[in-house]
Amino acid sequence: MATLALIMRMAYGNVTPDQKTVPSAGALYPLTMYVVTPSTASARSRRILWYDDQRDCLLQQDDQPTSFFTDWFLTPSLADWSRISKKYGPRGFSYAYIEVGCAFQNAYLAAAEAGISVRAFGGFIDQVVATGLRLGPGCEPALAILVNGYTS
């Protein structure tokens, strides 16, 4: 769990109280990072965790017996879509995805350094993931990283 928290910190953690590890249009930082843990023999349900960048830790959001998550699943969501759209209109969508790309590049680098194999994917049904993560109104999944485990 500590390695996963480190990957989250490198992906979207705070460098200073008002600056993260990635650039953000207007410093709005609209993303929230989630992790869904896999089921194990001892834990039949998957846990939904979110990265609290203010406290620099993973916090449990929920126990969820969701069947469509199969392994460590790391995804950012556009947590405050209205804020970025209010400032930038339709262009805010593009800016948010640039931020997602920067966060995922950092996650890839941190995972590689830790000897963990990862793969980004975007081929999912937004509403299914949003429901599985119990995202609130205005939150939309953007892209995900499947963390496959240690390579060495």
Residue, then its C-alpha position, 0 to 999 in steps of 0.5 A: m500500500a505504501t508503494l501505491a501511495l507513493i505512485m499517487r503522490m508522484a502522479y498528483g501530490n502537492v509540491t507546495p500548498d498551492q502547487k502539484t506535481v503537474p501543471s494545471a490550467g488556472a491552477l484549478y487542479p480538477l482531478t481526484m485520484y481513486v484506487v480500487t483494490p482487488s478482491t482476495a481470499s481474505a477480503r471478498s469485496r473490493r475497497i474504493l480508496w481516494y488519494d487525499d493530496q492535502r494529507d498525502c494518504l489513501l483514504q477508504q471511501d467504501d467497500q464495494p462488491t463491484s465485479f468489473f474491477t479485476d486488479w489494482f485500478l487507478t483512475p483520475s476523475l474530473a472532480d470539479w468539472s463545473r469550476i474548470s468549465k466556468k473559467y474556460g468554457p468548452r476548452g476546459f475539457s481539453y485542459a483537463y485531459i492535458e492534466v490527466g496526461c501529465a499525472f499519468q506520465n508521472a504515475y508511469l515513471a514512479a511505477a517503473e522506478a518501483g518495478i511495477s508494471v502498469r498500463a493506461f486504458g480509456g476503453f470503458i463506459d464512463q457511467v459504469v465506472a462513475t457508478g462503480l466508484r460512486l462519483g458525485p454529480g459533475c465527476e467524470p472518469a477520464l482515463a485509468i491505469l491498471v497496475n499489474g504488480y511487481t515485475s521483479 
